[in-house]
Structures are given as C-alpha cells and as structure tokens.
Amino acid sequence: MEFSIRKRTTEDINEIITWTYEGIYSFYDNNIQREKIDSLKQSIHSDQAFSVIDEKGNLAGNCEFYNVQEDDNEILVVGLQMKPSLTGQGHGSKFSKAIIEQGRELFKYDHLELAVADFNKRAIRTYEKEGFVKRGEFENTIRGNSYNFIIMAKDWD
C-alpha cells in the first residue's frame, strides 16, 4: 500500500472524528474529546494539516505539522494518526515514511520531532525504523488521567 498527503476536506474530517480504536489504543479515539473534535474541524483552514490517502484515494489517516517554541528555538513537530482498520497490519513504516518525506518536501525541514505515548510500542518501533531517536519524555494529563510520552527526533544532513 502506498500513501500520500493532501489537503483535508470536510468529508475527511467528518470521518476522522468518528475513529475509535481497540484496547489500550482507545486512548487515541477521536470521538470522545470535544477539544480534539473542534481542533480537527478547525484544521480545514490550516496549511499544515493533511489527510493521508492510499493509492486508490481512500482516506487512510491524517497528520499535522506544527511549530513548538522551546527555549530560543522553534521546533517543527508532526502528529500522525492511521485509520483504525489499517493499524497493526504492517503499514506503519510506509505510512509514516510517506508523511515524513512529503512533509519535508513542503516544509524543507532538517529536524523533525514527534511525541508518542510510551505504551504505544508498535508506533515507537516504527519511528525508530524511520531513524527517530528518543530525545526526552514528558507527562500530560488527558481526560483526567496522566500519561507518559516519549519525544522522538530525527535530523537530516
């Protein structure tokens, strides 16, 4: 399966906000957090938010690039999410690689970071295969529960 990114559509967002996941991955459900739903709906106007489609044009995921200020540096961060029915089937590397490479063409970055919940071992292995290394950790409270996240980074020469 091949993937590419394109501008989000209202139809994409209406589908994305219904996505739910199995087991521990239900943490990523899009339909249970009002802030996440509102953010997705507002992203239709963003030049940094994209839908991910497969080679047949079917919605396969979404991603967003955003700038984070850290000390005196501005860091580009990517958030990505695969459609629930595609997870756990060995598509992670091609999915993330397509987003990272196509994002790099658009934004011309030499450094990219992402955050992943520390329990998401599948995603961590995928990002490591793509050359990301652990840079740090942080804790965040989401829906009243504390979660640990790993910050991963990749540099290009």
Residue pairs with C-beta under 8 A, 6 or more apart in sequence:
1 54
1 55
1 60
1 86
1 91
1 94
2 54
2 55
2 94
2 98
3 52
3 53
3 54
3 55
3 60
3 61
3 91
3 94
3 95
3 98
3 99
4 52
4 53
4 55
4 98
4 102
5 50
5 51
5 52
5 53
5 63
5 98
5 99
5 102
5 103
6 50
6 51
6 53
7 50
7 51
8 43
8 44
8 46
8 49
8 50
8 51
8 62
9 44
9 51
10 44
12 51
12 59
12 62
13 40
13 41
13 43
13 44
15 59
16 30
16 40
16 51
16 59
16 62
16 81
17 30
17 31
17 36
17 37
17 40
17 41
18 30
18 31
19 28
19 29
19 30
19 31
19 81
19 83
19 84
20 26
20 29
20 30
20 31
20 84
21 27
21 28
21 29
21 84
21 87
22 84
24 119
25 84
25 87
25 120
27 117
27 119
27 142
27 147
28 81
30 36
30 37
30 40
30 81
31 37
32 143
33 142
33 143
40 62
43 49
43 64
46 64
48 64
48 65
48 66
48 107
49 62
49 63
49 64
49 65
50 62
50 63
50 64
50 99
51 59
51 61
51 62
52 59
52 60
52 61
52 62
52 63
52 80
52 82
52 95
52 98
52 99
53 59
53 60
54 60
59 83
60 82
60 83
60 86
60 91
60 95
61 80
61 81
61 82
61 83
61 86
61 95
62 80
62 81
63 78
63 79
63 80
63 81
63 99
63 103
64 78
64 79
64 80
65 76
65 77
65 78
65 103
65 107
66 76
66 77
66 79
67 74
67 75
67 76
67 77
68 74
68 75
68 76
68 77
68 113
69 75
75 111
75 113
76 107
76 109
76 111
76 112
76 113
77 112
77 113
77 114
77 115
78 99
78 100
78 103
78 112
78 113
78 114
79 114
79 115
80 95
80 96
80 99
80 114
82 91
82 92
82 95
86 95
87 122
88 122
92 122
92 123
92 126
93 126
93 129
93 130
96 126
96 127
96 130
97 130
100 112
100 130
100 154
103 109
103 112
104 112
104 156
109 156
110 155
110 156
110 157
111 153
111 154
111 155
111 156
112 153
112 154
113 135
113 151
113 152
113 153
113 154
114 127
114 132
114 151
114 152
115 138
115 149
115 150
115 151
115 152
116 123
116 124
116 127
116 149
116 150
116 152
117 123
117 147
117 148
117 149
117 150
118 124
118 137
118 147
118 148
118 149
118 150
119 147
124 150
124 152
127 152
128 152
130 154
131 154
132 152
132 153
132 154
133 152
133 153
133 154
134 150
134 151
134 152
135 151
135 152
135 153
136 150
136 151
137 148
137 149
137 150
137 151
138 148
138 149
138 151
139 146
139 147
139 148
139 149
140 146
140 147
140 149
141 147
